[in-house]
Amino acid sequence: MDSSSIIIRLLFFLLLLLHQTQSDQSSQYQTGGGGECDGRWIHIRKLPSRFNLDLLGGCSDYPIYKNFCPYISNHGLGPKTHNRSHSWYRTDPHMLELIFHRRVLEYPCLAVDPTRADAIYLPYYAGIDSLRFLYGPDVNSSAEHGLDLHHFLRSDAPQIWSRNNGHDHFLVMARASWDFSQPLSWDPPVWGTSFLELPEFYNVTALTLESRAWPWQEQALPYPTSFHPANLARLQSWLERARRARRTKLMMFAGGGGVSSSPNIRHSIRTECANATDVCEVVDCSKGVCEHDPIRYMRPMLRASFCLQPPGDTPTRRATFDGIVAGCIPVFFEEMSAKSQFGWHMAEEEYREFSVFIAKEEVVIKGVRIAEVLMGIPAAEVRRMKERVLDLVPKVTYRRHDSSVGLRRSTKDAFDLAVEGTIRRIKERLDGQLQQLI
């Protein structure tokens, strides 16, 4: 038996044990009347393992994608960056489905009875399952992604689904929603599965790494970074390090692209940085060299006051949250890069307090120099923005599972805010359905 199979089996048994333990505890809570859990109950829908843990067994089956077997460990956090690390892991953001599943199992308000629940969680690893449609043998059957799940939901304990016709269900999809939204009418298929285009799932809340602007059911969650503190002391220690960091560079960019001569924002950034190395640093992350190596980019981020966050193949990027963890003020060039995406974690009306916006057209077409804009910001304002960025760190990071009571009570992390937002949205949706009936 290879190491990946051992890890998967261990995960399976641990998850089963945790689920049983939490079910027993939540049963006791419900018997006692709820109290602090009123309006917060979540029922975990029991799915066959083919919808989650069995999928991990194919972690090396997609040669044109990547072998994600090493990043399954630690319930999706990945291996530690080094043996003595306490909070830093080589986290792959596409493992958010595992991370979220593990955290739900220790959620304090789990409901055994689905009729008592305010939300129903589907522990379906949609992003991992999508790989067979995106890169594997089912590439020409993208319209079928999700049909097996829907058939199960309608046939196994159908009253759970039919009670609210799926409006109270939610799931995590650890890829951009564009990867799940290929129109059903496209023949032949171009890119993506059609999961989010299936009428069967129109009522389900989908938590993705990047959402589209129009569908009500989609909501973007922060990309997982490599920082997962387990107690309050670890979190505070890192925040103090980021606060004391010597910011010797005005700005930095970590990413790939922009090397061709065609005009685009990344090309403009690379050109400006190449001509102003005294104020700008570039970390070349081409060919994915930075994906699982946080040391490569975190140290430069700690040296910079501003982190440039241009869009790439899609508007959002993980580096936005890496930079925030480093206390580096984000500079956005497109509204869809964050402002219209992560409202549950970073309020849209507060962006001016912790970020800078420069329209990409101003840079690419009109020749505005980014460094001049940033140097024009008063020093006192820069200091205030840095503090606001550090205030965001607990909200946009996923603390480690089994974290200390002190950390759980002191602050809400990305998972906590995601759960609150999901329950709030489901309640609003159900109230709206009730009003239509009246």
C-alpha positions as CSV (number, residue, x, y, z in Angstrom):
1,M,0.0,0.0,0.0
2,D,1.5,3.4,-1.0
3,S,1.7,6.4,1.3
4,S,-1.2,8.2,-0.3
5,S,-3.5,5.3,0.2
6,I,-2.5,5.1,3.9
7,I,-3.1,8.8,4.3
8,I,-6.6,8.5,2.7
9,R,-7.6,5.6,4.8
10,L,-6.4,7.4,8.0
11,L,-8.4,10.5,6.9
12,F,-11.5,8.3,6.4
13,F,-11.4,6.7,9.8
14,L,-10.6,10.0,11.6
15,L,-13.5,11.7,9.8
16,L,-15.9,8.9,10.7
17,L,-14.8,9.1,14.3
18,L,-15.2,12.9,14.4
19,H,-18.6,12.8,12.7
20,Q,-19.9,10.3,15.3
21,T,-18.5,12.3,18.2
22,Q,-20.0,15.5,17.0
23,S,-23.3,13.8,16.2
24,D,-23.5,12.6,19.8
25,Q,-22.6,16.0,21.2
26,S,-25.1,17.9,18.9
27,S,-27.8,15.4,19.9
28,Q,-27.3,16.5,23.5
29,Y,-27.4,20.1,22.5
30,Q,-30.7,19.7,20.7
31,T,-32.2,17.8,23.6
32,G,-31.3,20.8,25.8
33,G,-33.1,23.3,23.6
34,G,-30.2,24.9,21.7
35,G,-29.7,28.3,23.4
36,E,-26.6,29.7,21.7
37,C,-27.2,27.5,18.7
38,D,-30.6,28.9,17.9
39,G,-30.6,29.9,14.2
40,R,-27.2,28.3,13.7
41,W,-27.9,24.5,13.4
42,I,-26.2,22.7,10.5
43,H,-27.0,19.1,9.5
44,I,-24.3,17.2,7.6
45,R,-25.9,15.2,4.9
46,K,-24.5,11.6,4.9
47,L,-23.1,10.9,1.4
48,P,-21.6,7.7,0.0
49,S,-17.8,7.9,0.1
50,R,-17.7,8.0,-3.7
51,F,-18.7,11.7,-3.4
52,N,-15.8,12.6,-1.1
53,L,-13.1,10.4,0.4
54,D,-13.0,7.9,-2.4
55,L,-12.1,10.8,-4.8
56,L,-8.9,11.3,-3.0
57,G,-7.7,7.9,-4.2
58,G,-7.3,9.4,-7.7
59,C,-4.9,12.1,-6.5
60,S,-2.3,11.1,-9.0
61,D,-4.6,10.1,-11.9
62,Y,-4.4,13.4,-13.9
63,P,-0.9,13.7,-15.5
64,I,-1.7,16.9,-17.4
65,Y,-3.0,18.5,-14.1
66,K,-0.8,17.7,-11.1
67,N,-0.3,15.1,-8.4
68,F,-2.1,16.5,-5.4
69,C,-1.4,13.4,-3.2
70,P,1.1,15.3,-0.9
71,Y,-1.4,18.0,-0.1
72,I,-4.1,15.8,1.3
73,S,-2.2,15.4,4.5
74,N,-3.3,17.2,7.7
75,H,-6.9,17.2,6.5
76,G,-6.1,19.3,3.4
77,L,-3.6,21.7,5.0
78,G,-0.8,19.8,3.4
79,P,2.6,19.0,4.9
80,K,4.3,21.4,7.2
81,T,6.8,23.8,5.5
82,H,9.5,22.2,7.8
83,N,9.6,19.9,10.8
84,R,9.6,22.6,13.4
85,S,6.8,24.7,11.9
86,H,3.8,25.3,14.1
87,S,1.5,27.3,11.8
88,W,2.9,27.1,8.2
89,Y,1.9,24.4,5.7
90,R,2.3,23.8,2.0
91,T,-1.3,24.3,1.4
92,D,-3.0,23.8,-2.0
93,P,-6.0,26.1,-2.2
94,H,-7.9,23.4,-4.2
95,M,-8.0,21.4,-1.0
96,L,-10.5,23.8,0.6
97,E,-13.2,21.1,0.3
98,L,-11.2,18.9,2.7
99,I,-10.3,21.8,5.0
100,F,-13.9,22.9,5.2
101,H,-15.3,19.4,5.8
102,R,-12.9,18.8,8.6
103,R,-13.9,22.1,10.3
104,V,-17.6,21.4,9.9
105,L,-17.1,18.2,11.9
106,E,-16.0,20.3,14.9
107,Y,-18.7,22.9,14.4
108,P,-20.5,23.3,17.8
109,C,-24.1,23.4,16.5
110,L,-24.5,20.2,14.5
111,A,-28.0,18.9,14.1
112,V,-28.8,15.2,14.0
113,D,-32.3,15.9,12.9
114,P,-32.3,17.7,9.5
115,T,-35.7,19.2,10.1
116,R,-34.2,21.1,13.0
117,A,-31.3,22.4,10.9
118,D,-31.0,25.9,9.5
119,A,-28.7,24.7,6.8
120,I,-27.8,21.3,5.2
121,Y,-24.1,20.8,4.4
122,L,-23.2,18.6,1.4
123,P,-19.7,17.2,2.0
124,Y,-19.2,16.7,-1.7
125,Y,-15.7,17.3,-3.1
126,A,-17.0,19.0,-6.2
127,G,-13.7,20.5,-7.3
128,I,-11.8,17.2,-7.0
129,D,-14.6,15.3,-8.8
130,S,-14.5,17.9,-11.6
131,L,-10.9,16.8,-12.5
132,R,-12.2,13.8,-14.5
133,F,-14.3,16.2,-16.6
134,L,-11.6,18.9,-16.9
135,Y,-8.5,16.7,-17.4
136,G,-9.6,13.1,-17.3
137,P,-11.7,10.5,-19.2
138,D,-15.0,12.3,-18.9
139,V,-13.9,15.5,-20.6
140,N,-16.6,15.2,-23.2
141,S,-19.4,14.6,-20.6
142,S,-19.2,17.8,-18.7
143,A,-23.0,18.2,-18.6
144,E,-23.2,15.1,-16.4
145,H,-21.2,16.6,-13.5
146,G,-23.5,16.6,-10.5
147,L,-26.3,14.4,-11.9
148,D,-25.2,11.4,-9.8
149,L,-25.3,13.6,-6.7
150,H,-28.7,15.0,-7.5
151,H,-30.1,11.5,-8.1
152,F,-28.8,10.4,-4.7
153,L,-30.3,13.4,-2.9
154,R,-33.7,12.8,-4.5
155,S,-33.7,9.0,-3.9
156,D,-32.0,8.6,-0.5
157,A,-34.1,10.2,2.3
158,P,-35.8,12.4,-0.4
159,Q,-37.8,14.3,2.3
160,I,-34.5,16.1,3.3
161,W,-34.2,17.6,-0.2
162,S,-37.8,18.2,-1.0
163,R,-38.5,19.9,2.3
164,N,-37.2,23.2,0.9
165,N,-36.4,22.0,-2.7
166,G,-32.6,22.3,-2.0
167,H,-32.8,26.0,-0.9
168,D,-31.3,25.1,2.5
169,H,-28.4,23.1,1.1
170,F,-24.9,24.3,0.5
171,L,-21.5,23.0,-0.6
172,V,-18.0,24.1,-1.2
173,M,-16.5,24.0,-4.7
174,A,-12.8,24.7,-4.4
175,R,-12.3,26.2,-7.9
176,A,-13.4,29.3,-9.6
177,S,-17.1,29.1,-10.6
178,W,-16.1,29.5,-14.2
179,D,-14.8,25.9,-14.0
180,F,-18.4,24.8,-13.3
181,S,-20.4,27.0,-15.6
182,Q,-20.1,25.8,-19.1
183,P,-23.4,26.3,-20.9
184,L,-25.3,23.1,-21.5
185,S,-25.8,24.2,-25.1
186,W,-22.1,24.1,-26.0
187,D,-21.4,21.3,-28.3
188,P,-18.6,20.3,-28.4
189,P,-17.6,21.3,-24.9
190,V,-15.0,24.0,-24.6
191,W,-13.9,24.3,-20.9
192,G,-15.4,23.5,-17.5
193,T,-18.3,21.3,-16.3
194,S,-21.9,22.4,-16.3
195,F,-22.6,21.8,-12.6
196,L,-23.7,25.4,-11.9
197,E,-25.8,25.5,-15.1
198,L,-27.9,22.4,-14.1
199,P,-31.4,23.5,-13.1
200,E,-31.3,20.7,-10.5
201,F,-28.8,22.8,-8.4
202,Y,-30.2,26.3,-9.0
203,N,-31.4,26.5,-5.4
204,V,-28.2,25.3,-3.7
205,T,-25.7,27.9,-2.2
206,A,-22.3,27.3,-3.8
207,L,-19.2,28.5,-2.0
208,T,-16.4,28.9,-4.6
209,L,-13.0,30.4,-4.8
210,E,-14.2,33.0,-7.3
211,S,-17.8,33.8,-8.1
212,R,-19.5,35.3,-11.1
213,A,-21.3,38.6,-10.8
214,W,-24.8,37.6,-11.4
215,P,-25.9,34.2,-9.9
216,W,-27.3,34.7,-6.4
217,Q,-26.3,31.3,-5.2
218,E,-22.5,31.8,-5.7
219,Q,-20.3,33.3,-3.0
220,A,-16.5,33.6,-3.1
221,L,-14.5,32.5,-0.1
222,P,-10.9,33.5,0.6
223,Y,-8.3,31.3,-0.9
224,P,-6.6,29.2,1.8
225,T,-3.1,30.5,2.5
226,S,-0.3,28.5,4.1
227,F,-0.9,30.1,7.5
228,H,-3.1,28.0,9.9
229,P,-2.5,29.0,13.5
230,A,-3.6,26.5,16.2
231,N,-3.7,28.9,19.2
232,L,-4.0,32.6,20.0
233,A,-0.3,33.0,20.8
234,R,0.8,31.7,17.4
235,L,-1.6,34.2,15.7
236,Q,-0.5,37.1,17.8
237,S,3.2,36.2,17.3
238,W,2.9,36.3,13.6
239,L,0.9,39.5,13.6
240,E,3.6,41.2,15.7
241,R,6.3,39.9,13.3
242,A,4.4,41.4,10.3
243,R,3.9,44.6,12.2
244,R,7.6,45.0,13.0
245,A,8.8,44.0,9.5
246,R,11.2,46.4,7.8
247,R,9.4,47.5,4.6
248,T,12.5,48.4,2.5
249,K,10.6,48.2,-0.8
250,L,7.7,50.3,-1.8
251,M,6.0,47.6,-3.8
252,M,6.3,44.0,-5.0
253,F,4.6,41.5,-7.3
254,A,4.6,37.8,-7.0
255,G,3.2,35.9,-10.0
256,G,3.8,34.7,-13.5
257,G,2.9,36.1,-16.9
258,G,3.6,39.5,-18.4
259,V,6.7,38.4,-20.2
260,S,5.3,38.7,-23.7
261,S,5.3,42.1,-25.5
262,S,1.5,42.2,-25.8
263,P,0.1,45.1,-23.7
264,N,-1.6,44.0,-20.4
265,I,-1.4,44.9,-16.8
266,R,1.1,42.2,-15.8
267,H,3.5,43.2,-18.6
268,S,3.2,46.9,-17.5
269,I,4.0,45.9,-13.9
270,R,7.0,43.8,-14.9
271,T,8.3,46.6,-17.2
272,E,8.0,49.3,-14.4
273,C,9.6,47.0,-11.8
274,A,12.5,46.2,-14.1
275,N,13.2,49.9,-14.5
276,A,12.8,50.7,-10.8
277,T,14.4,47.9,-8.8
278,D,15.1,50.3,-6.0
279,V,11.4,50.5,-5.2
280,C,9.9,47.3,-6.7
281,E,10.7,43.6,-6.3
282,V,9.3,40.8,-8.5
283,V,9.1,37.2,-7.4
284,D,8.7,35.1,-10.6
285,C,6.1,32.4,-9.9
286,S,5.9,31.1,-13.5
287,K,5.2,27.4,-14.0
288,G,3.7,27.1,-10.5
289,V,7.0,27.3,-8.6
290,C,5.5,29.3,-5.8
291,E,2.3,27.3,-5.3
292,H,3.5,25.2,-2.4
293,D,6.5,27.2,-1.2
294,P,5.4,30.1,0.9
295,I,8.9,31.0,1.9
296,R,9.6,32.0,-1.7
297,Y,7.1,34.8,-1.6
298,M,6.3,35.6,2.0
299,R,9.7,37.0,2.8
300,P,9.5,39.5,-0.1
301,M,6.0,40.4,0.9
302,L,7.2,41.2,4.4
303,R,9.8,43.6,2.8
304,A,7.2,45.5,0.8
305,S,4.6,48.1,1.8
306,F,2.3,47.4,-1.2
307,C,1.6,44.1,-2.9
308,L,0.4,44.4,-6.5
309,Q,-2.5,42.1,-7.3
310,P,-3.3,42.2,-11.0
311,P,-5.9,39.8,-12.5
312,G,-4.6,36.8,-14.4
313,D,-6.6,34.1,-16.2
314,T,-9.4,35.0,-13.9
315,P,-9.9,38.2,-11.7
316,T,-9.0,36.8,-8.3
317,R,-5.8,35.3,-7.0
318,R,-4.5,33.5,-3.9
319,A,-1.6,36.0,-3.6
320,T,-4.2,38.6,-2.4
321,F,-4.6,36.7,0.8
322,D,-0.9,35.8,1.1
323,G,-0.1,39.5,0.9
324,I,-2.7,40.4,3.6
325,V,-1.2,37.7,5.9
326,A,2.2,39.5,5.4
327,G,0.7,42.9,6.3
328,C,1.3,44.1,2.8
329,I,-1.3,46.6,1.5
330,P,-3.1,45.2,-1.6
331,V,-3.2,47.2,-4.8
332,F,-6.0,46.1,-7.1
333,F,-6.5,46.9,-10.8
334,E,-9.9,45.5,-11.3
335,E,-13.0,45.6,-9.1
336,M,-13.7,41.9,-9.7
337,S,-10.4,41.0,-8.2
338,A,-11.7,41.3,-4.6
339,K,-14.2,44.1,-4.0
340,S,-17.2,42.4,-5.6
341,Q,-16.1,38.9,-4.5
342,F,-15.4,38.5,-0.8
343,G,-18.0,40.6,0.9
344,W,-18.6,38.2,3.8
345,H,-14.9,38.6,4.8
346,M,-14.0,42.1,3.6
347,A,-16.8,44.5,3.4
348,E,-17.1,46.3,0.1
349,E,-17.5,49.7,1.8
350,E,-14.2,49.3,3.7
351,Y,-11.8,48.7,0.8
352,R,-10.6,52.2,0.8
353,E,-9.4,51.7,4.4
354,F,-7.0,48.9,3.6
355,S,-6.3,48.8,-0.2
356,V,-5.5,50.9,-3.2
357,F,-7.3,50.8,-6.5
358,I,-5.7,51.8,-9.8
359,A,-7.7,51.0,-13.0
360,K,-5.6,48.7,-15.2
361,E,-6.6,50.9,-18.2
362,E,-4.9,53.9,-16.5
363,V,-1.6,51.9,-16.4
364,V,-1.7,50.0,-19.6
365,I,-3.2,52.6,-21.9
366,K,-2.5,55.9,-20.3
367,G,0.9,55.0,-18.9
368,V,0.3,55.9,-15.3
369,R,3.2,54.8,-13.1
370,I,2.1,52.7,-10.2
371,A,5.0,53.8,-8.0
372,E,4.2,57.5,-8.4
373,V,0.6,56.8,-7.3
374,L,1.7,54.9,-4.2
375,M,4.4,57.4,-3.3
376,G,1.8,60.1,-3.4
377,I,-0.1,58.5,-0.4
378,P,0.7,60.3,2.9
379,A,2.9,58.3,5.3
380,A,0.3,58.5,8.0
381,E,-2.3,57.1,5.7
382,V,0.0,54.2,4.8
383,R,0.5,53.4,8.5
384,R,-3.3,53.3,9.0
385,M,-3.8,51.1,6.0
386,K,-1.2,48.6,7.3
387,E,-3.0,48.3,10.6
388,R,-6.3,47.7,8.8
389,V,-4.7,45.0,6.7
390,L,-3.4,43.3,9.9
391,D,-6.9,43.5,11.4
392,L,-8.1,41.4,8.4
393,V,-5.6,38.6,8.9
394,P,-7.8,36.5,11.3
395,K,-10.8,36.9,9.1
396,V,-9.3,35.7,5.9
397,T,-7.2,32.8,7.2
398,Y,-8.4,29.3,8.1
399,R,-7.2,28.4,11.5
400,R,-6.0,24.8,12.1
401,H,-8.6,22.2,13.1
402,D,-8.6,21.3,16.8
403,S,-7.4,24.9,17.6
404,S,-7.3,26.2,21.1
405,V,-10.4,27.5,22.9
406,G,-8.7,30.8,23.3
407,L,-8.3,31.3,19.6
408,R,-11.8,30.2,18.8
409,R,-13.3,32.6,21.3
410,S,-11.1,35.6,20.4
411,T,-11.9,35.9,16.8
412,K,-13.8,34.6,13.9
413,D,-11.8,33.1,11.0
414,A,-12.6,32.6,7.3
415,F,-14.6,29.4,8.1
416,D,-16.7,31.0,10.8
417,L,-17.6,33.9,8.6
418,A,-18.4,31.6,5.7
419,V,-20.8,29.6,7.8
420,E,-22.5,32.7,9.2
421,G,-22.9,34.2,5.7
422,T,-24.2,30.9,4.3
423,I,-26.9,30.6,7.1
424,R,-27.9,34.2,6.6
425,R,-28.2,33.8,2.9
426,I,-30.3,30.6,3.2
427,K,-32.6,32.3,5.7
428,E,-33.1,35.3,3.4
429,R,-33.8,32.9,0.5
430,L,-36.3,30.8,2.5
431,D,-38.0,33.9,3.9
432,G,-38.3,35.2,0.3
433,Q,-39.9,31.9,-0.8
434,L,-42.4,32.1,2.1
435,Q,-43.3,35.7,1.1
436,Q,-44.1,34.5,-2.4
437,L,-46.4,31.8,-1.1
438,I,-48.2,34.4,1.1
